[in-house]
Amino acid sequence: MSKKLTKRAEDYSKWYNEIIVKADLAENSAVRGCMVIKPYGFAIWEKMQAELDRMFKETGHQNAYFPLFVPKSLFEAEEKNAEGFAKECAVVTHYRLQNDPDNSGKLRVDPEAKLEEELVVRPTSEAIIWNTYKGWIQSYRDLPLLINQWANVVRWEMRTRLFLRTAEFLWQEGHTAHATKNEAIAEAKQMQEVYAEFAEDFMAMPVIKGTKSESERFAGADDTYTIEALMQDGKALQAGTSHFLGQNFAKAFDVKYTSKEGKQEFVWATSWGVSTRLIGGLIMTHSDDFGLVLPPKLAPIQVVIVPIYKGEEQLQVISNRVEGIVKSLRKKGISVKFDDRDTFRPGAKFAEYELKGVPVRIAMGNRDIENNTVEVARRDTLEKTTVSQDDIVDYVSDVLEKIQENLFSKAVSYRNEHITEVDTFDEFKKVVKEKGGFVSAHWDGTIETEDKIKELTKATIRCIPNDGKEEAGKCVLTGKESTRRVLFAKAY
């Protein structure tokens, strides 16, 4: 299986698509631009969802659900938001089909069933949620309101790529309301930290925390906080964003509260979200020319045990021995699969689990029964070790932690090696074209300069880093004064 994969160095995009299809993560659907997430791919999303949901609830948030459809009048209430998403909206105009009188057995839209008002299929839910919040928020006692929604959204994309950019995708979107500006900013920053912690601790994907430039902000936001990751092809991936919305949506939907002093005040808002594009980030951060490489904390199967045997009698002996190991591993919270299918040879099974990125593979044969050993293979390094069956449970528990740490360490090294400081535009262009990665450069702070750099190099400002130091310099393009460096990169 894995030998048929295109090599990353040959065609990174083709390699990415092949891994998704061959590892059974997802496939293109009959609906153009949409994907079918297959069980193995959805199992990864479920693990991501479970951890994020736990983290959200630990920070005081509750889950709710809001309609898929947004009346057009509500959608256009916040002008910047509406303008920003207008070209990506799918719109429902009729509410019924009928038999086509001119084509037997076919259907057509009933011309008499036109909606009084068009419905937008949500590209994001601020409009419908803030219209709802108007009835939920009356007094300072109702604040803060901390709501999260797990949902699907539709953004009509013409050029799609599985997980990274599809017309419909799964995500979570948090929408919160606060009494003061400072509380809302603190919330937006807190969620940026939650996303960064999840990316690094669970995905083993290092990120840079920062704010977006004005032109890269979420439509309708006063500030956008982002986490930016670097993929193995030197392109950046926006992995999660958290937005300080100011009072823009509160004013658009007239959401006010009575303060302790008895005054009517507009509330302050945030929104924040991550999506199934994180699976794309996971693939591109760690995987290799043999297939997927999954960090143990998010692997649907952490350990697979493959028996090597001749005849039913040997299989039964191995199965009896494996049973105790499986129980002991599961007691430690480790997910394990014993693959005793007789329809595939061991070699085919090894190739399958290597392709699917299972972190640890254990092989047990007749000789292992005699010697009380097993062979353990690590997916991250492809190293094989012989381990006593008496020690296997502790060994596996330890090696899973080491794999998680190794994947993060390797990704950090790659990322750090691909942050390049430049002071001239010639250097800038050379790094973008030949090396890739993040380019750290001075920028004069204008949209015009940002747009010109994008036009000339296809690199955009990924973020203004939170930990960036104040430093006098000159804009890499215009030579105008600048007080700090920002990070540019080509991006997904």
C-alpha positions in Angstrom: 0.0 0.0 0.0 2.5 2.6 1.2 4.9 1.9 -1.6 2.4 3.2 -4.0 2.3 6.6 -2.4 3.7 9.5 -4.3 6.8 10.9 -2.4 6.5 14.2 -0.7 9.5 15.6 -2.5 7.9 14.7 -5.9 4.4 16.2 -5.5 3.4 17.3 -2.0 -0.2 18.0 -3.0 -0.7 14.6 -4.6 1.0 12.9 -1.6 -1.5 14.6 0.7 -4.5 13.6 -1.3 -3.3 10.0 -1.7 -2.8 9.6 2.0 -6.3 10.8 2.8 -7.9 8.4 0.3 -5.6 5.3 0.9 -5.6 5.6 4.7 -9.4 5.7 4.5 -9.9 9.1 6.1 -12.2 10.7 3.6 -13.2 10.9 0.0 -14.9 13.3 -2.4 -18.7 13.1 -2.5 -21.3 13.3 -5.2 -21.8 16.9 -4.2 -19.2 19.0 -5.8 -16.7 20.5 -3.3 -18.0 18.4 -0.4 -16.4 15.4 1.3 -17.5 12.2 3.0 -15.5 11.7 6.2 -15.0 8.0 6.6 -15.1 6.1 10.0 -11.3 6.3 10.5 -11.1 10.0 9.7 -14.2 10.7 11.8 -12.7 8.8 14.7 -9.8 11.3 14.7 -12.3 14.2 14.7 -14.2 12.6 17.6 -11.0 12.4 19.6 -10.2 16.1 18.8 -13.8 17.0 19.6 -13.7 15.2 23.0 -10.6 17.0 24.1 -11.6 20.4 22.9 -15.1 20.0 24.4 -13.6 19.1 27.8 -11.3 22.2 27.6 -14.2 24.5 26.7 -16.3 23.2 29.6 -13.4 23.5 32.0 -13.2 27.2 31.1 -17.0 27.7 31.8 -18.6 27.3 28.4 -21.8 25.4 27.6 -22.9 23.8 24.4 -26.1 24.8 22.5 -27.4 24.5 19.0 -28.7 27.2 16.6 -30.5 26.9 13.2 -28.7 26.0 10.0 -30.6 28.8 8.1 -30.2 32.5 8.6 -32.8 35.0 7.2 -31.0 37.3 4.7 -32.2 40.4 6.6 -30.4 39.1 9.8 -27.3 38.1 7.9 -26.9 41.6 6.4 -27.5 43.4 9.7 -23.7 43.5 10.5 -22.4 45.0 7.3 -18.8 44.0 7.4 -19.6 40.4 8.3 -22.2 40.2 5.5 -19.8 41.7 3.0 -17.0 39.4 4.0 -19.0 36.2 3.5 -21.4 37.3 0.7 -19.5 35.6 -2.1 -19.3 32.3 -0.2 -23.0 32.0 0.7 -25.4 29.2 -0.4 -29.0 30.6 -0.5 -32.3 28.9 -0.2 -35.0 30.6 -2.3 -37.8 28.0 -2.5 -39.4 25.7 -0.1 -40.8 22.9 -2.3 -40.3 20.7 -5.4 -42.9 19.3 -7.7 -43.2 16.7 -10.5 -42.0 18.2 -13.7 -44.9 18.2 -16.2 -42.5 18.2 -19.1 -40.2 15.4 -17.9 -41.9 12.3 -16.5 -40.3 11.0 -13.3 -38.3 14.2 -12.8 -38.7 17.0 -10.3 -38.4 20.8 -10.6 -38.5 23.7 -8.2 -42.1 24.7 -7.7 -42.3 28.3 -9.1 -45.2 29.0 -6.7 -43.1 28.1 -3.6 -40.8 31.1 -3.5 -39.8 32.1 0.0 -40.9 35.5 1.2 -37.3 36.0 2.4 -34.3 34.1 1.2 -32.4 32.0 3.8 -28.6 31.9 3.9 -27.1 28.5 4.8 -24.9 29.5 7.6 -21.2 30.2 6.7 -20.9 31.3 10.4 -23.5 31.8 13.0 -23.0 35.3 14.5 -26.1 36.7 12.9 -28.6 34.1 14.1 -27.0 33.8 17.5 -26.8 37.5 18.3 -30.5 37.9 17.2 -31.2 35.1 19.8 -29.0 36.7 22.5 -31.2 39.8 22.3 -33.9 37.8 24.2 -31.5 36.1 26.5 -29.6 39.2 27.8 -31.4 41.8 29.9 -29.3 42.5 32.9 -25.7 42.4 34.1 -26.8 39.2 36.0 -27.1 37.4 32.6 -23.4 38.0 31.8 -21.0 36.7 30.9 -22.9 34.4 28.4 -20.5 31.7 27.3 -21.9 29.5 24.5 -20.3 27.0 22.1 -21.9 25.2 19.2 -20.7 22.0 17.4 -22.0 22.3 13.9 -21.5 22.2 10.1 -21.1 25.3 8.0 -21.2 26.0 4.3 -18.8 28.3 2.5 -19.2 27.9 -1.3 -15.6 27.2 -2.3 -14.7 26.7 -6.0 -11.2 25.2 -5.4 -11.4 22.6 -2.8 -9.0 20.2 -1.0 -10.1 17.4 1.4 -10.1 18.7 5.0 -8.3 21.9 4.2 -11.0 23.6 2.2 -14.4 22.1 1.4 -17.8 23.7 0.7 -19.2 22.1 3.8 -17.1 21.4 6.9 -17.5 20.6 10.6 -16.4 22.9 13.3 -17.1 24.4 16.7 -17.9 28.1 17.1 -17.9 29.9 20.4 -20.0 33.0 20.8 -19.7 35.0 24.1 -21.2 38.2 25.5 -19.5 40.3 28.2 -20.2 43.4 30.3 -16.9 45.1 29.6 -14.4 45.4 26.8 -11.6 44.0 29.0 -13.6 40.9 29.9 -14.2 40.2 26.2 -10.6 40.7 25.2 -9.5 38.4 28.1 -12.0 35.8 26.7 -10.6 36.0 23.2 -7.0 35.7 24.4 -8.0 32.8 26.7 -9.4 30.9 23.8 -6.3 31.5 21.8 -4.4 29.9 24.6 -6.8 26.9 24.7 -6.3 26.3 21.0 -2.5 26.6 21.3 -2.5 24.1 24.2 -4.6 21.7 22.3 -2.5 22.0 19.1 0.8 21.4 21.0 -0.2 19.0 23.7 -2.5 16.7 21.7 -1.7 17.3 18.0 2.0 17.6 18.7 1.9 20.6 16.3 3.8 23.7 17.4 2.1 27.0 16.8 2.9 30.7 16.9 0.4 32.8 18.7 -0.3 36.3 17.4 -2.8 38.8 16.0 -3.9 39.2 12.4 -3.3 42.4 10.4 -6.3 44.5 9.6 -6.8 42.9 6.1 -6.5 39.4 7.4 -9.0 39.9 10.3 -12.3 38.1 10.5 -15.1 40.1 8.9 -16.8 42.1 11.6 -14.0 41.8 14.2 -12.0 44.5 15.9 -9.1 42.1 16.5 -8.4 38.5 15.5 -6.1 36.3 17.6 -4.6 33.3 15.7 -2.4 30.3 16.0 -0.3 29.6 13.0 1.4 26.3 12.2 4.0 25.3 9.6 3.5 22.3 7.3 6.3 20.2 5.9 6.2 21.9 2.5 7.0 25.2 4.1 3.5 26.6 3.9 1.7 28.0 6.9 -1.7 26.9 8.2 -4.1 29.0 10.2 -5.1 26.4 12.7 -7.5 28.3 14.9 -8.8 31.9 15.4 -10.4 33.8 18.2 -12.0 37.2 17.6 -12.7 40.2 19.7 -15.9 41.6 18.1 -16.1 44.8 20.1 -19.8 46.0 20.2 -20.3 45.5 16.5 -22.8 42.7 16.7 -24.4 44.0 19.9 -25.2 47.3 18.1 -26.3 45.6 14.9 -28.8 43.4 16.8 -29.5 45.9 19.7 -28.2 43.6 22.4 -28.1 45.7 25.6 -28.0 45.0 29.3 -28.9 47.0 32.4 -25.7 47.7 34.4 -25.4 47.6 38.2 -25.8 51.4 38.0 -29.1 51.0 36.1 -27.7 52.2 32.8 -28.5 50.6 29.4 -25.2 49.4 27.9 -24.3 47.4 24.8 -22.5 44.1 25.5 -19.1 43.2 24.3 -18.6 40.1 22.1 -16.2 37.4 21.0 -16.4 34.4 18.6 -13.8 31.6 18.1 -13.5 28.4 16.2 -11.5 25.5 14.9 -12.6 23.0 12.2 -11.9 19.7 10.5 -9.0 21.5 8.7 -7.1 20.5 11.9 -7.1 16.9 10.5 -5.3 18.3 7.4 -2.8 20.1 9.7 -2.2 16.8 11.6 -1.5 14.9 8.3 0.9 17.5 6.9 2.8 18.1 10.2 3.8 14.6 10.9 3.2 12.1 8.0 5.9 10.6 5.8 6.4 8.8 2.5 5.0 5.6 4.1 1.7 7.1 5.1 0.0 8.7 8.1 1.9 9.4 11.3 -0.5 10.0 14.2 0.4 11.4 17.6 -0.8 8.8 20.2 -3.1 11.1 22.0 -5.3 11.5 18.8 -4.8 8.0 17.2 -8.1 6.0 17.1 -6.0 2.9 17.5 -2.9 3.4 19.6 -1.6 -0.2 19.5 -2.3 -3.0 17.0 -1.3 -6.6 17.7 -0.7 -8.8 14.6 -0.4 -12.6 15.1 2.1 -14.5 12.9 1.1 -18.1 12.8 0.6 -21.4 10.8 -2.7 -23.1 11.3 -5.5 -22.6 13.8 -3.7 -24.3 16.7 -0.9 -21.7 16.7 -3.4 -18.9 16.3 -5.3 -20.1 19.3 -2.1 -20.2 21.5 -1.2 -16.7 20.4 -4.7 -15.4 20.9 -4.8 -16.8 24.5 -1.5 -15.0 25.3 -2.6 -11.7 23.6 -5.9 -11.6 25.5 -4.1 -10.8 28.8 -2.0 -8.1 27.2 -5.0 -6.5 25.6 -6.9 -6.4 28.9 -3.9 -4.9 30.7 -3.4 -2.2 28.0 -7.0 -1.2 28.1 -6.9 -1.0 31.9 -4.3 1.7 31.3 -6.6 3.6 28.9 -4.7 2.5 25.8 -6.8 1.7 22.7 -5.7 -1.6 21.2 -6.7 -3.8 18.3 -5.9 -7.5 17.9 -6.1 -8.1 14.2 -6.6 -11.9 13.8 -8.2 -11.7 10.3 -7.3 -14.7 8.3 -8.0 -12.9 5.0 -4.8 -10.9 5.0 -1.2 -12.0 5.5 0.9 -10.3 8.3 2.9 -8.3 5.7 -0.3 -6.8 4.3 -1.5 -5.9 7.8 1.9 -4.3 8.6 1.6 -2.2 5.5 -2.0 -1.2 6.3 -1.3 0.0 9.8 1.9 1.8 8.7 -0.2 3.6 6.2 -2.9 4.4 8.8 -0.3 5.8 11.2 -1.0 3.5 14.2 1.7 4.6 16.7 2.7 1.1 18.0 2.6 -2.3 16.2 3.2 -5.5 18.1 3.9 -8.8 16.3 3.7 -12.1 18.1 4.6 -15.4 16.5 5.4 -19.0 17.5 9.0 -18.2 18.4 7.7 -15.3 20.6 5.5 -17.7 22.5 8.5 -20.0 23.2 10.8 -17.0 24.2 8.1 -15.0 26.0 8.8 -12.0 23.8 7.1 -9.8 21.2 8.4 -7.5 18.5 7.4 -3.9 18.9 7.6 -1.4 16.0 7.4 2.4 16.4 5.6 4.2 13.6 7.4 7.5 14.1 11.0 6.2 13.8 10.2 2.8 12.2 12.5 1.2 14.8 11.8 -2.4 15.9 12.6 -3.8 19.4 12.2 -7.2 21.0 10.5 -6.9 24.4 9.6 -9.4 27.1 5.9 -10.1 27.4 6.2 -9.5 31.1 7.3 -5.9 30.5 5.2 -5.1 27.4 2.4 -3.1 29.1 4.8 -0.7 30.8 7.0 -0.6 27.7 4.1 0.4 25.5 2.8 3.0 27.9 6.3 4.6 28.0 6.9 4.4 24.3 3.5 6.1 23.5 4.6 9.1 25.6 8.0 9.1 23.9 6.4 9.0 20.4 4.2 12.0 21.4 7.2 13.9 22.6 9.3 13.0 19.6 6.7 14.1 17.1 6.4 17.5 18.8 10.2 17.9 19.1 10.7 17.1 15.5 8.0 19.5 14.4 9.4 22.3 16.6 12.9 21.8 15.1 11.5 22.0 11.5 9.5 25.1 12.4 12.4 26.9 14.1 14.7 26.1 11.2 12.2 27.7 8.9 11.8 31.1 10.5 14.1 33.4 8.6 14.8 37.0 9.4 15.3 39.2 6.4 16.0 42.9 6.0 15.8 43.4 2.2 13.1 42.6 -0.3 15.6 40.6 -2.4 16.3 38.4 0.6 12.5 38.2 1.2 11.7 37.0 -2.3 14.6 34.5 -2.3 13.5 32.9 1.0 9.8 32.7 -0.1 10.8 31.1 -3.4 13.6 28.7 -2.4 13.3 27.9 1.3 9.8 28.6 2.4 8.5 28.8 5.9 8.0 31.9 8.0 9.8 35.1 6.9 10.3 37.5 9.7 10.4 41.0 8.3 9.6 44.7 9.1 6.4 46.1 7.6 5.2 49.7 7.5 1.8 48.8 8.8 -0.2 49.7 5.7 -2.7 47.6 3.7 -1.2 48.9 0.5 2.3 47.4 1.3 0.8 44.2 2.5 -1.2 43.9 -0.7 1.8 44.7 -2.9 4.0 42.0 -1.1 1.2 39.5 -1.6 0.9 40.4 -5.3 4.7 40.1 -5.9 5.4 36.9 -3.8 2.0 35.3 -2.9 3.1 35.6 0.8 0.7 37.1 3.3 1.1 38.3 6.9 0.3 35.3 8.9 0.5 37.1 12.3 2.0 39.8 14.4 3.6 37.5 17.1 2.5 37.9 20.7 6.0 37.5 21.9 7.6 39.7 19.2 10.0 42.2 20.6 9.9 46.0 19.9 12.7 46.7 17.4 13.4 49.7 15.2 13.7 48.9 11.6 12.7 49.7 8.0 9.9 48.1 6.0 11.2 45.4 3.8 9.4 46.8 0.8 9.0 50.6 1.2 11.9 51.4 3.6 9.5 53.3 5.9 10.0 53.2 9.7 8.8 50.1 11.5 8.8 49.2 15.2 8.6 45.3 15.0 8.8 42.3 12.7 5.8 40.4 11.5 5.7 36.8 10.1 4.9 36.4 6.4 4.4 33.0 4.6 2.6 31.4 1.7 -0.4 29.7 3.3 -3.2 27.2 2.8 
